[in-house]
Amino acid sequence: MDKLVLFNNSIKKQFINKRASETKFGESISTINDVCNIYEALNNLDVSYVIIGLPEDVGVFANHGIPGTRNAFEATIKVLLNIQDNDYTFAENVLILGHLNFDAELEKLSKLNPKKKKDFVKARKLTAEIDKHVTKLVHSIVKANKIPIIIGGGHNNAYGNIKGTSLALNKPINIVNFDAHTDFRKEEGRHSGNGFTYAFNEGFLNKYFIFGLHENYTSKDIFKRLDKNDQLDYNSFEAIQIRKELKFNTEIKKAQNFICEDYFGIEIDCDAIQGISSSAMSPTGFSITKTRRFIHKFAKNKNAKYIHICEAAPTTKNSAQIGKLITTLITDFMRGHES
């Protein structure tokens, strides 16, 4: 686990803003000090949730996206540590483990030119290397019977999340993906647009439901692939919110019936939320409130094995707001799972 940088008390103290008569979330969470055997450390720790960061945007670059997803984890931690520790936030059930250090990959990425095809090939090879580290870490967490809460990076990391969870459980898992895109593009080298394709074709992903995809950005070929396979299902944002052919709550139940009978993961792509700074930011999409309701509904099912909140790309100006958004989604997940 050579890339794991542990979150420790000295880092925590830098970010927590203490206030008299209040206990902040960060004052009550757990940390660990040894990376020699992550599985053993986690297995012996009395927590339910393990928060990890994936500060990279290599997979986003490799998919012709806009970088910035590397900044989401730090933006989140700065806010998360300073919310209140109370009966609704479950800080005592949380370990902030740390983040995977992808500085070497990002340094290589900085030398690539988005106008050169050969550089996309290089970026896709780097993404495949990142996959290995994500898979290994998620596998250790799930094997220790903890729930990973995975923050940041591109949606390429869905592959490592799915594979790591599947290997830990010794069976393929199901996925619900709250996303404007299917990320089910062809196998052309790893990037943020085909993590689910690789996971599905390699047998780690069983049933896959895409919730709220945008019709303008889904190709005929992908629609055909979705329609002809019983293990794949979807609805569109336009059918729910624009044409009103489908109802939001009814579609949640449909997706639950499709994937919740077995172990599943929850993938939240911030591209699907209206106006949120992300790798493929959209002026149209679900509201933050509906996103929160979505997470709460799925988190209530005890077969939920992880949540991944990805693709947010905070800037200097909106970093605090993005941090607040992701923090809210994290606590919504925990409140749902504890209910």
C-alpha positions in Angstrom: 0.0 0.0 0.0 2.9 2.3 -0.9 0.7 5.1 -2.3 -1.5 5.4 0.8 -0.9 8.6 2.7 -2.6 8.3 6.1 -4.7 11.0 7.5 -3.3 11.8 10.9 -3.8 14.1 13.9 -1.3 16.7 12.8 -3.2 17.1 9.5 -6.5 17.1 11.4 -5.4 19.9 13.7 -4.5 22.1 10.7 -8.0 22.0 9.4 -10.3 22.0 12.5 -11.6 25.3 13.7 -12.5 24.6 17.3 -15.3 26.5 19.1 -16.2 26.7 22.7 -19.2 24.5 23.8 -19.1 22.6 20.5 -17.5 19.3 19.3 -16.6 19.2 15.7 -16.9 16.1 13.5 -13.1 16.0 13.1 -12.5 15.8 16.8 -14.4 12.6 17.2 -13.5 10.6 14.0 -10.8 7.8 14.1 -7.5 7.7 12.4 -4.7 5.1 12.2 -1.0 5.4 12.4 0.4 2.3 10.7 0.1 1.2 7.0 1.9 -2.1 7.4 -1.3 -4.1 7.3 -4.4 -2.1 6.4 -6.7 -5.0 6.5 -5.7 -6.0 10.1 -5.8 -2.4 11.3 -9.3 -1.9 9.9 -10.6 -5.3 11.0 -9.7 -4.5 14.6 -11.2 -1.0 14.5 -14.8 -0.4 15.7 -16.0 1.9 12.9 -18.5 1.3 10.1 -17.3 3.8 7.4 -13.8 4.4 6.0 -13.3 7.6 4.0 -10.6 7.7 1.4 -9.6 10.2 -1.2 -8.5 9.7 -4.9 -6.9 13.0 -5.9 -6.4 12.5 -9.6 -7.7 13.5 -13.0 -5.7 11.3 -15.2 -8.7 9.3 -16.3 -10.6 12.5 -17.0 -7.8 13.7 -19.3 -7.7 10.3 -21.0 -11.4 10.8 -21.8 -11.0 14.3 -23.2 -12.5 15.8 -20.1 -11.7 19.0 -18.1 -9.2 18.4 -15.2 -9.7 19.5 -11.7 -11.1 16.4 -10.0 -7.8 16.0 -8.1 -8.9 18.8 -5.8 -12.2 17.4 -4.5 -10.9 15.4 -1.6 -9.0 18.2 0.1 -12.0 20.6 -0.5 -14.2 18.1 1.2 -12.0 17.3 4.2 -11.7 21.0 5.1 -15.5 21.2 5.4 -16.2 17.7 6.7 -14.0 18.1 9.7 -15.8 21.2 10.8 -19.4 20.1 10.8 -20.9 19.3 14.1 -20.5 16.0 16.0 -24.1 15.2 17.0 -26.6 12.4 16.9 -27.1 13.0 13.1 -23.5 12.8 11.9 -22.2 9.6 13.4 -18.6 10.8 13.7 -17.7 8.0 16.1 -18.5 5.4 13.4 -16.0 7.1 10.9 -12.4 6.5 10.1 -10.7 9.0 7.8 -8.1 6.7 6.4 -6.3 9.1 4.0 -5.7 9.3 0.3 -3.8 7.6 -2.5 -0.8 9.7 -3.6 -0.9 10.0 -7.4 1.7 12.8 -7.6 4.0 10.7 -9.9 1.1 10.0 -12.3 0.0 13.7 -12.3 3.6 14.8 -13.0 3.6 12.5 -16.0 0.2 13.9 -17.0 1.5 17.5 -16.9 3.8 16.7 -19.8 1.1 15.3 -22.1 -0.5 17.3 -24.8 -4.3 17.0 -25.3 -3.9 17.6 -29.0 -1.7 14.5 -29.6 -3.4 11.1 -30.0 -0.3 9.3 -28.7 -0.5 11.2 -25.4 -4.0 9.9 -24.8 -2.6 6.4 -25.2 -0.1 7.3 -22.5 -2.8 8.7 -20.2 -4.9 5.6 -20.6 -1.9 3.4 -19.6 -1.5 5.6 -16.5 -5.2 5.2 -15.7 -4.8 1.4 -15.8 -1.9 1.7 -13.3 -4.2 3.8 -11.0 -6.8 1.1 -11.3 -4.5 -1.4 -9.5 -4.0 0.8 -6.5 -7.7 1.7 -6.1 -8.7 -2.0 -6.4 -6.2 -3.0 -3.7 -7.3 -0.4 -1.2 -11.0 -0.9 -1.7 -10.6 -4.6 -1.5 -8.8 -4.3 1.9 -11.6 -2.0 3.3 -14.5 -4.2 2.1 -12.8 -7.4 3.2 -12.5 -5.9 6.7 -16.3 -5.5 6.6 -16.2 -1.7 6.5 -18.0 0.5 4.0 -15.7 2.7 1.8 -16.8 6.3 1.2 -14.7 7.2 -1.8 -14.2 10.8 -2.7 -12.7 12.5 -5.7 -11.0 11.6 -8.9 -12.6 10.8 -12.2 -15.3 8.2 -12.9 -12.5 5.9 -14.1 -12.2 4.9 -10.5 -15.5 3.1 -10.6 -13.6 0.2 -12.1 -11.3 -0.2 -9.1 -14.2 0.3 -6.7 -16.2 -2.5 -8.4 -13.3 -4.9 -8.9 -12.0 -4.4 -5.3 -15.5 -4.9 -3.8 -16.2 -7.9 -6.0 -12.9 -9.6 -5.1 -13.5 -9.0 -1.4 -17.0 -10.5 -1.6 -15.9 -13.2 -4.0 -18.8 -12.5 -6.3 -19.8 -9.9 -8.9 -21.8 -6.9 -7.5 -24.5 -4.6 -8.8 -24.3 -0.9 -9.4 -26.6 2.1 -9.5 -25.0 5.0 -11.2 -26.5 8.5 -10.8 -25.0 10.0 -13.9 -25.6 12.1 -17.0 -23.5 9.6 -18.9 -23.4 5.8 -19.0 -19.6 5.6 -18.9 -20.1 2.4 -20.9 -17.9 3.4 -23.9 -15.9 0.7 -25.7 -12.7 -0.8 -24.4 -10.2 1.5 -26.0 -7.7 1.8 -23.1 -8.8 2.9 -19.7 -10.4 6.3 -19.0 -13.2 7.9 -17.1 -15.8 6.9 -19.8 -15.5 3.1 -19.7 -14.9 1.9 -16.2 -18.2 0.1 -16.1 -17.6 -1.5 -19.5 -14.3 -3.1 -18.3 -15.9 -4.1 -15.0 -18.9 -5.7 -16.8 -16.9 -7.5 -19.4 -14.4 -8.9 -16.9 -17.2 -10.3 -14.7 -16.9 -8.0 -11.7 -20.2 -6.1 -12.4 -23.4 -8.0 -12.6 -26.4 -5.7 -12.9 -25.9 -2.0 -13.8 -28.6 0.7 -13.6 -27.9 4.2 -15.0 -30.2 6.8 -13.4 -30.9 10.0 -15.2 -28.6 9.8 -18.2 -28.8 12.7 -20.7 -30.2 11.8 -24.0 -28.1 14.3 -26.0 -24.9 12.6 -24.8 -25.7 9.0 -25.3 -24.9 7.4 -28.6 -27.1 5.1 -30.7 -24.6 2.3 -30.2 -24.7 2.6 -26.4 -28.5 2.7 -26.3 -28.6 -0.5 -28.4 -26.2 -2.2 -26.0 -28.3 -1.2 -23.0 -31.6 -2.2 -24.6 -30.5 -5.7 -25.7 -28.9 -6.8 -22.4 -31.1 -7.9 -19.4 -28.3 -7.1 -17.0 -28.4 -3.4 -18.0 -31.1 -0.9 -17.4 -31.5 2.9 -17.3 -33.8 5.9 -17.4 -33.2 9.4 -18.7 -33.2 12.8 -17.1 -35.4 14.1 -19.9 -38.0 11.4 -19.4 -38.2 12.2 -15.6 -37.8 15.9 -15.4 -38.7 17.4 -18.8 -41.3 15.2 -20.4 -42.6 13.9 -17.1 -43.2 10.5 -18.6 -41.6 8.9 -15.5 -41.8 9.8 -11.8 -38.6 10.3 -9.8 -39.7 8.1 -6.8 -41.2 5.4 -9.0 -37.9 5.2 -10.9 -36.0 4.9 -7.7 -38.1 1.9 -6.8 -37.5 0.5 -10.2 -33.8 0.8 -9.8 -33.9 -0.6 -6.3 -35.8 -3.7 -7.6 -33.2 -4.1 -10.3 -30.0 -4.0 -8.1 -30.8 -4.1 -4.4 -31.5 -7.8 -4.1 -27.8 -8.4 -3.9 -24.7 -6.5 -2.8 -24.3 -3.2 -4.7 -22.4 0.0 -4.9 -23.6 3.6 -5.3 -21.8 5.8 -7.9 -22.6 9.5 -7.8 -21.2 11.6 -10.7 -21.4 15.3 -10.0 -21.9 15.9 -13.7 -25.5 14.9 -13.1 -26.2 17.7 -10.6 -27.2 21.0 -12.2 -24.5 23.7 -12.3 -21.9 21.9 -10.2 -18.3 22.5 -11.2 -17.2 19.1 -12.6 -15.3 17.6 -15.5 -18.4 17.8 -17.7 -20.3 20.5 -16.0 -23.9 20.9 -17.2 -26.4 23.8 -16.9 -29.1 21.2 -16.6 -29.5 18.3 -14.3 -31.0 17.1 -11.0 -31.2 19.4 -8.1 -29.0 18.9 -5.1 -32.0 18.1 -3.0 -33.1 15.3 -5.4 -29.5 14.0 -5.4 -29.6 13.9 -1.6 -33.0 12.0 -1.6 -31.5 9.6 -4.1 -28.6 8.8 -1.9 -30.7 8.4 1.2 -33.1 6.0 -0.5 -30.3 3.6 -1.6 -28.2 4.0 1.5 -31.1 2.6 3.6 -30.6 -0.8 2.0 -28.2 -2.9 3.9 -26.8 -4.5 0.7 -25.1 -1.1 -0.1 -21.4 -1.8 0.1 -19.8 1.5 -0.9 -20.5 5.0 -2.2 -18.3 6.9 -4.6 -18.7 10.6 -5.1 -16.7 11.7 -8.1 -16.0 14.1 -11.0 -16.5 17.3 -8.9 -13.8 19.8 -10.0 -13.6 22.6 -7.4 -11.9 25.8 -8.3 -10.3 28.4 -6.0 -13.5 30.4 -5.9 -16.0 27.5 -5.3 -13.9 25.1 -3.3 -15.8 25.6 0.0 -19.1 25.2 -1.8 -18.1 21.9 -3.4 -16.7 20.8 -0.1 -20.1 21.5 1.5 -21.9 19.7 -1.2 -19.8 16.5 -0.9 -19.9 16.6 2.9 -23.7 16.8 2.7 -23.8 13.8 0.4 -21.5 11.8 2.7 -23.6 12.5 5.8 -26.8 11.7 3.8 -25.4 8.3 3.0 -24.5 7.6 6.6 -27.9 8.8 7.9 -29.6 6.6 5.4 -27.5 3.6 6.2 -28.0 4.0 10.0 -31.7 4.3 9.7 
